[in-house]
Amino acid sequence: MTNSNSFPAIDQDGYLLSRTDWNPAIARQLAQAEHIELTANHWEIIELVQEFYREFELSPASRALVRYTQQKLGNDKGRSIYLMGLFAPHPALLVSKIAGLPRPANCF
């Protein structure tokens, strides 16, 4: 685990090299680098993506993210436009990065 004075190792795209380095403070730093101020709505999706990862052992691509969000949080939040409003311009990529997960395999 990293201390508050150092940032964990990341790959060339900004994803953590080790998921065990993730914590809420690191998430805030990763989000800040993407010009995102995390709100309760962001954290809800971050936690949801981490749940997806625990269940399926992979980060969700765009369609899977939308579908899973719709199943778990309902139709209002399970829409591309909602997720885009939180994690523009690439919700699946950004939320996985901020959640400390690997880059989704099918996202460019």
C-alpha positions in Angstrom: 0.0 0.0 0.0 1.1 3.5 -0.6 1.5 6.3 1.9 0.0 9.7 1.5 3.3 11.2 0.3 3.7 8.9 -2.7 1.6 7.9 -5.6 1.5 4.3 -6.7 2.9 3.0 -10.0 0.7 3.5 -13.0 1.0 2.3 -16.6 1.4 4.5 -19.7 -2.4 5.1 -19.7 -2.7 6.0 -16.1 -4.1 2.7 -14.7 -2.7 1.4 -11.4 -0.2 -1.4 -11.9 -1.4 -3.0 -8.7 -5.0 -3.0 -7.6 -3.9 -3.3 -4.0 -2.6 0.3 -4.2 -6.1 1.6 -4.6 -7.9 3.6 -1.9 -10.3 6.5 -1.9 -7.5 9.1 -1.7 -5.8 7.5 -4.8 -9.2 7.5 -6.5 -9.6 11.3 -5.8 -6.1 11.9 -7.3 -6.8 9.8 -10.4 -10.1 11.6 -10.8 -8.4 15.0 -10.4 -5.9 14.1 -13.1 -9.0 13.6 -15.4 -10.6 16.9 -14.2 -13.3 15.1 -12.4 -14.5 16.2 -8.9 -16.0 13.1 -7.3 -19.5 13.3 -5.9 -21.8 10.8 -4.3 -23.0 9.8 -7.8 -19.5 9.1 -8.9 -18.7 7.0 -5.9 -21.9 5.0 -6.5 -20.7 4.1 -10.0 -17.1 3.4 -8.8 -18.4 1.0 -6.2 -20.7 -0.6 -8.8 -17.8 -1.2 -11.1 -15.7 -2.7 -8.3 -18.6 -5.0 -7.6 -18.7 -5.9 -11.3 -15.0 -6.7 -11.2 -15.4 -8.9 -8.1 -18.3 -10.8 -9.8 -16.8 -11.2 -13.3 -13.0 -10.7 -12.8 -12.8 -8.1 -15.5 -13.6 -4.4 -16.0 -16.8 -3.7 -17.8 -16.7 -2.4 -21.4 -19.3 0.3 -22.3 -22.3 -1.9 -23.0 -21.7 -4.1 -20.0 -21.3 -1.0 -17.8 -24.6 0.4 -19.0 -26.5 -2.9 -18.6 -25.1 -3.6 -15.2 -25.8 -0.1 -14.0 -29.4 -0.5 -15.3 -29.8 -3.8 -13.5 -28.4 -2.6 -10.2 -29.5 1.1 -10.1 -32.5 1.3 -12.4 -33.3 2.9 -15.7 -32.5 6.5 -14.8 -28.9 5.7 -14.0 -28.4 2.8 -16.4 -28.1 5.0 -19.4 -25.1 6.1 -21.5 -26.1 9.7 -21.1 -26.0 9.5 -17.3 -22.7 7.8 -17.2 -21.3 10.2 -19.8 -22.3 13.1 -17.5 -20.2 11.6 -14.8 -17.2 10.2 -16.6 -17.0 12.0 -20.0 -15.8 11.3 -22.6 -15.3 7.6 -22.0 -17.2 6.3 -19.0 -16.0 2.7 -19.0 -12.4 3.7 -19.3 -12.5 6.5 -16.8 -14.5 4.8 -14.1 -12.3 1.7 -14.3 -9.2 3.8 -14.0 -10.5 5.8 -11.0 -11.8 2.6 -9.4 -8.3 1.1 -9.6 -9.2 -1.6 -12.0 -7.5 -2.7 -15.3 -8.4 -1.1 -18.6 -11.6 -2.7 -20.0 -10.4 -5.2 -22.7 -12.8 -4.0 -25.5 -12.4 -0.2 -25.0 -10.1 1.8 -27.2 
